[in-house]
């Protein structure tokens, strides 16, 4: 009995914790590897995005067929297919914004900006009337305050590098990268809201994942052919760019999706969301060790501020959903790494 209880404890508590920590390391590791690859050679963001979509699709395809055997799939309407296709366009744009933003910014800045997703999702959900705001409740005050604090933290990280002789330091590349990365996660948030709408009409996640993967691959291939007409840009060599492509395709396009779905079903969305700020710490350490980045006060301060705002939104939403009047709203606390890194939709 003791051995069985220990195994159940490991499966229930230890494995989900280790899995989510591993996910955060894989995501930041991919961003760090991509940043290192851009420093050693030219990477066409459109071609790179296509290859990541392609590898992710090939890795996911067997899983979809396996799951399909266990589920009876009703026919999908053409209107739903069109909506999923438009969603894939948004996700492709977010992917491109993310890679270009990494070229101008850093993995640390990307990790900081990723914590804006709950705030953006809350704002969009309110705009589309999927969330209600009642300042008489402490949950609304927590979400609104957390959103404002998150945006303030993002501005600090973008605009303030740290104290210098001239009182403060300003980096144009950091601003450009920050705007692009913030745009990436705004699109991610928009996709979560759109995803909630689609799932209300067609709640078969297997089919939605398949259509999303196929349409995303089509969009990435078409955009790559238009934006990268030089055939040399499509050639892969045995170098760090190829290693980065394989790594991102396997982890972001496949492995993190599977791990997050499993953890989500075992522990719930709040548990998955609470690990997100860990990426800031991992990114800072990896940036200093592998990229030679200097530890900037602005990044640390902005990361701390945005983490406080992040947990404010998460706490408010969690309390709201666990209350007696809880109702189904936009999946604000869903893990979104799979979307933001070019993989697939997580339900």
Wavefront OBJ file of the C-alpha trace (Angstrom):
o trace
v 0.000 0.000 0.000
v 2.851 2.338 0.854
v 4.522 1.740 -2.502
v 1.248 2.210 -4.370
v 0.501 5.443 -2.550
v 3.987 6.734 -3.326
v 3.556 5.944 -7.005
v 0.183 7.704 -7.063
v 1.716 10.736 -5.351
v 4.520 10.866 -7.908
v 2.070 10.558 -10.793
v -0.367 13.089 -9.295
v 2.056 15.752 -8.026
v 5.714 15.204 -8.934
v 5.327 14.384 -12.625
v 3.062 17.352 -13.496
v 5.433 19.726 -11.680
v 8.498 18.314 -13.458
v 6.653 18.304 -16.776
v 5.714 21.984 -16.589
v 9.216 23.020 -15.528
v 10.576 21.042 -18.483
v 8.107 22.791 -20.819
v 9.320 26.228 -19.698
v 12.948 25.180 -20.160
v 12.212 23.839 -23.650
v 10.448 27.028 -24.723
v 13.159 29.357 -23.446
v 15.812 26.993 -24.766
v 14.304 27.231 -28.233
v 14.249 31.032 -28.095
v 17.856 31.092 -26.879
v 18.924 28.717 -29.624
v 17.134 30.831 -32.240
v 18.799 34.007 -30.973
v 22.179 32.289 -31.100
v 21.490 31.087 -34.649
v 20.624 34.612 -35.807
v 23.968 35.819 -34.481
v 25.851 33.162 -36.465
v 23.970 33.333 -39.740
v 21.026 34.778 -41.598
v 17.672 33.130 -40.895
v 14.666 33.916 -43.036
v 11.818 34.118 -40.537
v 9.195 33.079 -43.112
v 11.106 29.974 -44.188
v 11.945 29.068 -40.622
v 8.293 29.376 -39.601
v 7.219 27.084 -42.437
v 9.707 24.401 -41.432
v 8.558 24.584 -37.804
v 4.918 24.215 -38.895
v 5.888 21.329 -41.201
v 7.812 19.387 -38.563
v 5.139 20.006 -35.962
v 2.494 18.689 -38.359
v 4.447 15.497 -39.070
v 4.968 14.849 -35.356
v 1.320 15.544 -34.488
v -0.222 13.558 -37.341
v 0.288 10.063 -35.833
v -1.180 11.261 -32.511
v -4.250 12.599 -34.280
v -4.836 9.254 -36.019
v -4.424 7.368 -32.734
v -6.901 9.648 -30.959
v -9.256 9.466 -33.931
v -9.706 5.713 -33.403
v -11.129 6.352 -29.946
v -13.513 9.144 -30.914
v -16.479 9.384 -33.249
v -16.050 12.607 -35.196
v -19.173 14.351 -36.518
v -18.962 16.203 -39.852
v -17.520 19.695 -39.700
v -19.240 22.627 -41.399
v -17.513 24.710 -44.027
v -18.056 27.864 -41.954
v -16.091 26.295 -39.080
v -13.262 25.395 -41.460
v -13.118 29.008 -42.650
v -12.954 30.276 -39.068
v -10.154 27.855 -38.211
v -8.293 28.912 -41.355
v -8.523 32.572 -40.312
v -7.301 31.552 -36.869
v -4.298 29.869 -38.456
v -3.513 33.128 -40.287
v -3.448 34.949 -36.953
v -1.210 32.289 -35.467
v 1.146 32.454 -38.404
v 1.441 36.221 -38.035
v 2.086 35.851 -34.315
v 4.811 33.335 -35.085
v 6.526 35.635 -37.561
v 6.248 38.597 -35.195
v 7.809 36.453 -32.495
v 10.823 35.402 -34.543
v 11.482 38.888 -35.899
v 10.993 40.268 -32.392
v 13.622 37.844 -31.099
v 16.093 39.151 -33.681
v 15.677 42.696 -32.359
v 15.104 41.772 -28.728
v 16.111 38.811 -26.603
v 14.713 35.586 -25.119
v 14.374 37.440 -21.815
v 12.239 40.131 -23.410
v 10.152 37.456 -25.134
v 9.551 35.688 -21.826
v 8.557 38.962 -20.189
v 6.113 39.828 -22.956
v 4.579 36.336 -22.923
v 3.145 37.102 -19.499
v 0.955 39.770 -21.113
v -1.296 37.100 -22.634
v -3.750 36.803 -19.693
v -4.107 40.608 -19.550
v -4.645 40.843 -23.312
v -7.115 37.955 -23.223
v -9.096 39.593 -20.421
v -9.248 42.882 -22.357
v -10.380 41.189 -25.558
v -12.886 38.985 -23.743
v -14.437 42.097 -22.213
v -14.482 43.822 -25.623
v -16.297 40.836 -27.172
v -18.670 40.646 -24.174
v -17.347 37.289 -23.011
v -16.311 38.834 -19.685
v -18.239 41.172 -17.431
v -16.690 43.869 -15.253
v -18.206 44.650 -11.878
v -15.924 46.825 -9.743
v -17.966 45.911 -6.673
v -16.339 42.445 -6.760
v -12.757 41.832 -5.662
v -12.170 39.456 -8.582
v -12.867 42.197 -11.137
v -10.641 44.627 -9.255
v -7.858 42.026 -9.197
v -8.120 41.369 -12.950
v -8.262 45.042 -13.917
v -5.405 45.987 -11.584
v -3.360 43.019 -12.777
v -3.901 44.048 -16.402
v -2.730 47.625 -15.737
v 0.298 46.426 -13.760
v 1.215 43.918 -16.508
v 1.189 46.596 -19.191
v 3.246 48.897 -16.950
v 5.814 46.139 -16.459
v 6.041 45.564 -20.202
v 6.697 49.275 -20.783
v 9.452 49.266 -18.163
v 11.126 46.258 -19.785
v 10.965 47.860 -23.243
v 11.903 51.449 -22.453
v 14.298 51.182 -19.532
v 17.552 49.245 -19.714
v 19.096 50.421 -16.459
v 20.941 53.230 -14.721
v 23.829 54.789 -16.653
v 25.836 57.999 -16.562
v 22.957 59.815 -18.256
v 20.471 58.599 -15.633
v 18.729 56.163 -17.934
v 19.481 53.980 -20.947
v 17.296 53.617 -24.041
v 17.610 50.915 -26.716
v 15.777 51.271 -30.031
v 16.211 47.562 -30.793
v 14.639 46.708 -27.450
v 11.642 48.903 -28.247
v 11.187 47.406 -31.724
v 11.603 43.888 -30.383
v 9.252 44.601 -27.489
v 6.526 45.966 -29.763
v 6.786 42.949 -32.074
v 6.789 40.474 -29.190
v 3.864 42.258 -27.518
v 2.027 42.076 -30.855
v 2.747 38.362 -30.973
v 1.104 37.751 -27.622
v -1.776 40.071 -28.413
v -2.521 37.845 -31.404
v -2.159 34.814 -29.133
v -4.752 36.315 -26.804
v -7.034 37.093 -29.733
v -6.670 33.482 -30.840
v -7.742 32.230 -27.410
v -10.913 34.282 -27.633
v -11.540 33.086 -31.204
v -10.804 29.528 -30.118
v -13.475 29.762 -27.418
v -16.008 30.933 -30.010
v -15.116 28.105 -32.396
v -15.295 25.454 -29.697
v -18.794 26.565 -28.766
v -19.888 25.741 -32.315
v -17.765 22.621 -32.823
v -16.367 21.145 -29.572
v -14.347 18.340 -31.204
v -10.776 19.268 -30.384
v -9.196 16.502 -32.479
v -10.750 17.741 -35.712
v -10.050 21.377 -34.876
v -6.390 20.558 -34.244
v -6.147 18.723 -37.575
v -7.791 21.492 -39.608
v -5.698 24.091 -37.817
v -2.479 22.177 -38.534
v -3.270 21.723 -42.227
v -4.414 25.305 -42.774
v -1.476 26.679 -40.770
v 0.944 24.694 -42.887
v -0.735 25.985 -46.058
v -0.572 29.596 -44.872
v 3.073 29.251 -43.817
v 4.031 27.667 -47.151
v 2.200 30.271 -49.232
v 3.657 33.189 -47.270
v 7.117 31.648 -47.485
v 6.915 31.327 -51.266
v 5.805 34.962 -51.581
v 8.217 36.497 -49.066
v 11.272 34.274 -49.668
v 11.722 33.852 -53.407
v 15.448 33.207 -53.151
v 15.929 29.430 -53.374
v 19.031 29.643 -51.197
v 16.875 30.737 -48.259
v 15.122 27.353 -48.354
v 18.292 25.275 -48.260
v 19.178 23.651 -44.959
v 22.768 22.915 -44.017
v 24.365 21.012 -41.170
v 24.658 24.006 -38.900
v 23.034 25.638 -35.891
v 20.088 26.822 -38.030
v 19.183 23.225 -38.890
v 19.550 22.220 -35.247
v 17.296 25.102 -34.224
v 14.687 24.147 -36.821
v 14.600 20.505 -35.712
v 14.501 21.473 -32.051
v 11.685 24.001 -32.453
v 9.678 21.703 -34.717
v 9.840 18.823 -32.236
v 9.420 20.752 -28.974
v 7.193 23.715 -29.855
v 5.305 21.918 -32.595
v 4.729 18.644 -30.789
v 6.183 17.801 -27.378
v 5.039 20.877 -25.442
v 1.537 20.418 -26.895
v 1.307 16.851 -25.626
v 2.754 17.678 -22.197
v 0.494 20.673 -21.670
v -2.655 18.789 -22.657
v -1.760 16.013 -20.217
v -0.960 18.434 -17.393
v -4.069 20.500 -18.098
v -6.281 17.457 -17.727
v -4.466 16.226 -14.616
v -4.134 19.499 -12.679
v -6.290 22.135 -14.377
v -5.636 25.429 -16.170
v -4.627 27.477 -13.117
v -1.834 25.026 -12.301
v -0.517 25.267 -15.863
v -0.686 29.052 -15.905
v 1.213 29.567 -12.657
v 4.453 28.265 -14.200
v 4.557 30.913 -16.933
v 6.601 33.563 -15.014
v 9.289 30.925 -14.527
v 10.315 31.575 -18.128
v 11.600 35.020 -17.148
v 14.065 33.582 -14.644
v 15.138 30.825 -17.042
v 15.576 33.300 -19.907
v 17.709 35.664 -17.811
v 19.991 32.829 -16.677
v 20.298 31.326 -20.183
v 20.905 34.747 -21.709
v 23.770 35.463 -19.329
v 25.320 31.986 -19.651
v 24.899 31.238 -23.369
v 24.382 34.569 -25.127
v 26.648 36.748 -23.026
v 23.811 39.132 -22.176
v 24.332 41.631 -19.412
v 21.887 41.532 -16.530
v 19.853 44.685 -17.135
v 17.989 46.282 -14.281
v 15.128 47.278 -16.589
v 14.493 43.668 -17.611
v 14.567 42.436 -14.020
v 12.313 45.243 -12.769
v 9.905 44.914 -15.703
v 9.797 41.152 -15.258
v 8.977 41.461 -11.567
v 6.261 44.044 -12.204
v 4.632 42.084 -15.007
v 4.750 38.882 -12.930
v 2.803 40.622 -10.160
v 0.225 41.739 -12.713
v 0.130 38.265 -14.246
v -0.680 36.609 -10.953
v -3.243 39.321 -10.220
v -5.201 38.437 -13.360
v -4.750 34.692 -12.807
v -5.819 34.902 -9.155
v -8.873 36.980 -9.967
v -9.964 34.617 -12.717
v -9.330 31.529 -10.602
v -11.366 32.907 -7.701
v -14.159 33.879 -10.081
v -14.334 30.422 -11.638
v -14.267 28.662 -8.261
v -17.019 30.851 -6.807
v -20.658 29.845 -6.403
v -21.696 31.902 -9.440
v -18.952 30.602 -11.702
v -19.803 30.491 -15.360
v -18.089 29.397 -18.522
v -16.157 32.228 -20.161
v -13.141 32.651 -22.365
v -10.363 30.171 -21.502
v -8.187 32.894 -19.986
v -5.947 30.564 -18.059
v -5.345 28.006 -20.745
v -1.738 27.211 -21.615
v -0.823 28.959 -24.820
v 2.757 27.928 -25.527
v 1.615 25.593 -28.258
v -0.113 28.424 -30.049
v 2.557 31.035 -29.545
v 5.367 28.729 -30.644
v 3.733 27.571 -33.853
v 2.434 24.249 -32.721
v -1.242 23.679 -32.328
v -4.204 24.660 -30.252
v -4.372 23.439 -26.682
v -7.795 22.645 -25.233
l 1 2 3 4 5 6 7 8 9 10 11 12 13 14 15 16 17 18 19 20 21 22 23 24 25 26 27 28 29 30 31 32 33 34 35 36 37 38 39 40 41 42 43 44 45 46 47 48 49 50 51 52 53 54 55 56 57 58 59 60 61 62 63 64 65 66 67 68 69 70 71 72 73 74 75 76 77 78 79 80 81 82 83 84 85 86 87 88 89 90 91 92 93 94 95 96 97 98 99 100 101 102 103 104 105 106 107 108 109 110 111 112 113 114 115 116 117 118 119 120 121 122 123 124 125 126 127 128 129 130 131 132 133 134 135 136 137 138 139 140 141 142 143 144 145 146 147 148 149 150 151 152 153 154 155 156 157 158 159 160 161 162 163 164 165 166 167 168 169 170 171 172 173 174 175 176 177 178 179 180 181 182 183 184 185 186 187 188 189 190 191 192 193 194 195 196 197 198 199 200 201 202 203 204 205 206 207 208 209 210 211 212 213 214 215 216 217 218 219 220 221 222 223 224 225 226 227 228 229 230 231 232 233 234 235 236 237 238 239 240 241 242 243 244 245 246 247 248 249 250 251 252 253 254 255 256 257 258 259 260 261 262 263 264 265 266 267 268 269 270 271 272 273 274 275 276 277 278 279 280 281 282 283 284 285 286 287 288 289 290 291 292 293 294 295 296 297 298 299 300 301 302 303 304 305 306 307 308 309 310 311 312 313 314 315 316 317 318 319 320 321 322 323 324 325 326 327 328 329 330 331 332 333 334 335 336 337 338 339 340 341 342 343 344 345 346 347
